[in-house]
Amino acid sequence: LQLTVIARVRPAAYAGTPSFLKILLERGRADGVDTSCLKKALVGGEAFPRALADWFEGEFGVCAYQCYGTADLGLIAYETPPREGLVIDEGVLVEVVRPGTGDPVPAGEVGEVVVTVFNPDYPLIRFATGDLSATLPGQSPCGRTNRRLRGWLGRADQTTKVKGLFVYPRQIAEITRRHPEIGRARLVVERHDHVDRMTLRCEVDARPDGLAEAIASTLTSITGLRGDVALAAPGELANDGKVIDDRRAPG
Protein backbone atom coordinates (compact mmCIF):
# COMPACT_ATOMS: atom_id res chain seq x y z
CA LEU A 1 0.00 0.00 0.00
CA GLN A 2 2.79 2.44 0.90
CA LEU A 3 4.62 1.68 -2.35
CA THR A 4 1.41 2.30 -4.29
CA VAL A 5 1.07 5.70 -2.63
CA ILE A 6 4.71 6.53 -3.41
CA ALA A 7 4.24 5.58 -7.07
CA ARG A 8 1.13 7.73 -7.43
CA VAL A 9 1.81 10.74 -5.19
CA ARG A 10 5.61 10.92 -5.77
CA PRO A 11 6.57 12.33 -2.33
CA ALA A 12 10.01 13.86 -1.88
CA ALA A 13 10.39 13.03 1.81
CA TYR A 14 9.78 10.24 4.29
CA ALA A 15 9.20 10.41 8.06
CA GLY A 16 9.20 7.26 10.17
CA THR A 17 11.47 4.50 11.41
CA PRO A 18 14.66 3.73 9.48
CA SER A 19 13.87 0.01 9.38
CA PHE A 20 10.58 0.61 7.55
CA LEU A 21 12.25 2.97 5.10
CA LYS A 22 14.77 0.22 4.35
CA ILE A 23 11.93 -2.25 3.77
CA LEU A 24 10.15 0.18 1.42
CA LEU A 25 13.23 0.88 -0.68
CA GLU A 26 14.31 -2.75 -0.95
CA ARG A 27 10.79 -3.99 -1.70
CA GLY A 28 10.32 -1.21 -4.26
CA ARG A 29 13.50 -2.25 -6.03
CA ALA A 30 12.48 -5.92 -5.98
CA ASP A 31 8.96 -5.18 -7.31
CA GLY A 32 10.07 -2.64 -9.89
CA VAL A 33 8.39 0.30 -8.15
CA ASP A 34 10.12 3.64 -8.78
CA THR A 35 10.99 5.25 -5.43
CA SER A 36 13.51 7.71 -6.85
CA CYS A 37 11.20 10.60 -5.87
CA LEU A 38 12.32 10.11 -2.24
CA LYS A 39 15.27 12.40 -1.62
CA LYS A 40 15.08 13.20 2.11
CA ALA A 41 14.12 11.36 5.28
CA LEU A 42 13.65 12.18 8.95
CA VAL A 43 13.90 8.97 10.95
CA GLY A 44 13.46 8.12 14.61
CA GLY A 45 12.15 5.56 17.07
CA GLU A 46 15.16 3.26 16.58
CA ALA A 47 18.94 3.32 16.58
CA PHE A 48 20.26 4.86 13.36
CA PRO A 49 23.91 3.88 12.77
CA ARG A 50 26.04 5.95 10.42
CA ALA A 51 26.52 2.91 8.16
CA LEU A 52 22.78 2.80 7.50
CA ALA A 53 22.67 6.52 6.69
CA ASP A 54 25.51 6.01 4.21
CA TRP A 55 23.67 3.03 2.70
CA PHE A 56 20.47 5.04 2.16
CA GLU A 57 22.40 7.75 0.36
CA GLY A 58 24.70 5.49 -1.60
CA GLU A 59 22.12 2.94 -2.72
CA PHE A 60 19.02 5.09 -3.19
CA GLY A 61 20.08 8.74 -3.04
CA VAL A 62 18.07 9.38 0.14
CA CYS A 63 19.67 11.84 2.56
CA ALA A 64 18.40 10.72 5.98
CA TYR A 65 18.85 12.42 9.35
CA GLN A 66 17.64 11.26 12.73
CA CYS A 67 15.65 12.92 15.48
CA TYR A 68 15.26 11.82 19.09
CA GLY A 69 12.01 12.20 20.98
CA THR A 70 9.28 10.43 22.93
CA ALA A 71 5.51 10.34 22.72
CA ASP A 72 5.22 12.31 25.98
CA LEU A 73 7.91 14.92 25.35
CA GLY A 74 7.90 15.36 21.60
CA LEU A 75 11.20 16.39 20.02
CA ILE A 76 14.26 16.31 22.29
CA ALA A 77 17.20 16.56 19.88
CA TYR A 78 17.98 16.35 16.18
CA GLU A 79 20.83 15.58 13.83
CA THR A 80 22.41 18.22 11.57
CA PRO A 81 24.54 17.87 8.39
CA PRO A 82 27.92 17.37 10.17
CA ARG A 83 26.40 14.27 11.86
CA GLU A 84 28.32 14.98 15.06
CA GLY A 85 25.80 14.18 17.77
CA LEU A 86 22.25 15.48 18.18
CA VAL A 87 21.57 19.16 18.88
CA ILE A 88 19.17 19.59 21.82
CA ASP A 89 15.94 21.35 20.87
CA GLU A 90 15.57 24.89 22.20
CA GLY A 91 12.18 24.19 23.76
CA VAL A 92 13.30 21.59 26.30
CA LEU A 93 15.67 21.41 29.27
CA VAL A 94 17.82 18.26 29.17
CA GLU A 95 19.90 16.73 31.97
CA VAL A 96 21.97 13.55 31.98
CA VAL A 97 21.84 11.87 35.40
CA ARG A 98 23.21 8.78 37.07
CA PRO A 99 20.71 5.90 36.62
CA GLY A 100 18.67 5.29 39.74
CA THR A 101 19.19 8.85 40.99
CA GLY A 102 18.48 12.41 39.96
CA ASP A 103 22.13 13.42 40.27
CA PRO A 104 23.69 14.94 37.13
CA VAL A 105 26.82 13.19 35.86
CA PRO A 106 29.93 15.09 34.72
CA ALA A 107 29.96 16.29 31.12
CA GLY A 108 30.78 13.45 28.75
CA GLU A 109 29.81 10.67 31.17
CA VAL A 110 27.01 8.33 30.13
CA GLY A 111 23.79 8.56 32.13
CA GLU A 112 20.01 8.63 31.84
CA VAL A 113 18.38 11.41 29.83
CA VAL A 114 15.97 13.47 31.95
CA VAL A 115 13.88 16.16 30.26
CA THR A 116 11.80 19.11 31.46
CA VAL A 117 9.16 20.57 29.15
CA PHE A 118 7.48 23.85 30.12
CA ASN A 119 4.31 23.17 28.17
CA PRO A 120 1.40 24.92 29.95
CA ASP A 121 -1.01 22.28 28.64
CA TYR A 122 1.13 19.27 29.52
CA PRO A 123 4.11 20.23 31.71
CA LEU A 124 6.67 17.55 32.53
CA ILE A 125 9.31 18.21 35.17
CA ARG A 126 12.46 16.05 35.05
CA PHE A 127 10.76 13.32 33.04
CA ALA A 128 13.01 10.24 33.01
CA THR A 129 13.15 8.81 29.51
CA GLY A 130 14.89 5.57 30.45
CA ASP A 131 17.40 6.20 27.64
CA LEU A 132 21.16 6.44 28.06
CA SER A 133 23.24 9.16 26.42
CA ALA A 134 26.00 11.69 27.15
CA THR A 135 26.68 15.31 26.28
CA LEU A 136 29.29 16.26 23.71
CA PRO A 137 31.78 19.07 24.36
CA GLY A 138 31.87 22.23 22.30
CA GLN A 139 29.58 23.58 19.62
CA SER A 140 28.26 21.80 16.56
CA PRO A 141 30.17 22.55 13.33
CA CYS A 142 26.81 23.39 11.75
CA GLY A 143 26.67 26.62 13.80
CA ARG A 144 23.94 25.64 16.24
CA THR A 145 24.99 26.76 19.71
CA ASN A 146 22.84 24.56 21.94
CA ARG A 147 24.34 21.54 23.71
CA ARG A 148 24.53 18.18 21.96
CA LEU A 149 23.83 14.57 22.91
CA ARG A 150 25.92 11.69 21.62
CA GLY A 151 22.77 9.89 20.59
CA TRP A 152 20.94 6.86 21.92
CA LEU A 153 23.34 4.61 23.86
CA GLY A 154 20.97 2.03 25.36
CA ARG A 155 18.43 1.74 28.15
CA ALA A 156 18.88 2.81 31.76
CA ASP A 157 16.56 0.24 33.34
CA GLN A 158 19.04 -2.32 34.65
CA THR A 159 16.95 -3.96 37.39
CA THR A 160 17.87 -7.62 37.81
CA LYS A 161 17.07 -10.53 40.11
CA VAL A 162 19.75 -12.31 42.14
CA LYS A 163 18.94 -15.40 44.18
CA GLY A 164 15.25 -14.55 43.98
CA LEU A 165 15.63 -10.92 45.10
CA PHE A 166 15.39 -7.84 42.88
CA VAL A 167 18.40 -5.53 42.84
CA TYR A 168 17.82 -1.94 41.66
CA PRO A 169 20.18 0.78 40.38
CA ARG A 170 18.90 3.08 43.13
CA GLN A 171 20.29 0.64 45.72
CA ILE A 172 23.76 0.93 44.20
CA ALA A 173 23.34 4.71 44.25
CA GLU A 174 22.50 4.53 47.97
CA ILE A 175 25.71 2.59 48.63
CA THR A 176 27.77 5.29 46.91
CA ARG A 177 25.92 7.94 48.93
CA ARG A 178 26.83 6.23 52.20
CA HIS A 179 30.47 5.91 51.18
CA PRO A 180 31.66 9.24 49.74
CA GLU A 181 35.02 7.65 48.91
CA ILE A 182 33.31 6.00 45.93
CA GLY A 183 33.31 7.91 42.66
CA ARG A 184 31.47 5.45 40.46
CA ALA A 185 30.21 1.94 41.19
CA ARG A 186 29.05 -1.01 39.11
CA LEU A 187 27.49 -4.24 40.34
CA VAL A 188 28.64 -7.21 38.25
CA VAL A 189 26.37 -10.25 38.45
CA GLU A 190 27.74 -13.60 37.25
CA ARG A 191 26.89 -17.27 37.64
CA HIS A 192 29.49 -19.83 38.70
CA ASP A 193 28.58 -23.51 39.07
CA HIS A 194 24.88 -22.55 38.78
CA VAL A 195 25.18 -20.11 41.70
CA ASP A 196 24.67 -16.34 41.35
CA ARG A 197 27.55 -14.18 42.52
CA MET A 198 27.77 -10.40 42.90
CA THR A 199 30.82 -8.18 42.80
CA LEU A 200 30.53 -4.46 43.45
CA ARG A 201 33.33 -2.68 41.59
CA CYS A 202 34.04 0.78 43.01
CA GLU A 203 36.27 3.56 41.73
CA VAL A 204 38.08 5.20 44.66
CA ASP A 205 40.91 7.73 44.96
CA ALA A 206 42.21 6.36 48.25
CA ARG A 207 41.95 2.94 49.88
CA PRO A 208 41.88 3.25 53.66
CA ASP A 209 42.04 0.05 55.69
CA GLY A 210 38.68 -1.67 55.99
CA LEU A 211 37.00 0.27 53.18
CA ALA A 212 36.16 -2.79 51.06
CA GLU A 213 34.78 -4.63 54.07
CA ALA A 214 32.64 -1.63 55.07
CA ILE A 215 31.23 -1.31 51.55
CA ALA A 216 30.48 -5.05 51.47
CA SER A 217 28.57 -4.72 54.74
CA THR A 218 26.52 -1.86 53.31
CA LEU A 219 25.86 -3.89 50.15
CA THR A 220 24.41 -6.69 52.25
CA SER A 221 22.31 -4.40 54.44
CA ILE A 222 20.77 -2.60 51.44
CA THR A 223 20.21 -5.51 49.04
CA GLY A 224 19.82 -8.39 51.50
CA LEU A 225 22.48 -10.25 49.53
CA ARG A 226 26.14 -10.95 50.13
CA GLY A 227 28.66 -9.89 47.53
CA ASP A 228 32.33 -9.18 46.99
CA VAL A 229 33.79 -5.68 46.66
CA ALA A 230 36.59 -4.86 44.21
CA LEU A 231 38.26 -1.46 44.42
CA ALA A 232 39.34 0.17 41.16
CA ALA A 233 41.23 3.29 40.16
CA PRO A 234 39.30 6.34 38.88
CA GLY A 235 38.46 5.92 35.20
CA GLU A 236 38.87 2.15 35.25
CA LEU A 237 35.16 1.37 34.87
CA ALA A 238 33.72 1.65 31.37
CA ASN A 239 31.90 4.90 30.63
CA ASP A 240 28.72 3.28 29.33
CA GLY A 241 26.15 4.24 31.95
CA LYS A 242 25.81 0.75 33.40
CA VAL A 243 25.19 0.51 37.11
CA ILE A 244 24.22 -3.19 37.09
CA ASP A 245 26.07 -5.43 34.65
CA ASP A 246 24.27 -8.79 34.44
CA ARG A 247 26.66 -11.18 32.72
CA ARG A 248 24.65 -14.36 33.27
CA ALA A 249 23.69 -16.29 30.17
CA PRO A 250 19.92 -16.28 29.46
CA GLY A 251 18.17 -19.26 30.98
Secondary structure, DSSP 8 states (H G I E B T S, - for coil): -HHHHHHHH--SEEEE-HHHHHHHHHHHHHHT---TT--EEEE-SS---HHHHHHHHHHH--EEEEEEEETTTEEEEEE-TT-SSEEE-TTEEEEEE-TTS--B--TT--EEEEEEE--TTS-EEEEEEEEEE-EESS--TTS--S-EE-----B----EEETTEEE-HHHHHHHHHH-TTEEEEEEEEEEETTEEEEEEEEEES---TTHHHHHHHHHHHHHSS--EEEEE-TT-S-SS--SEEE-----
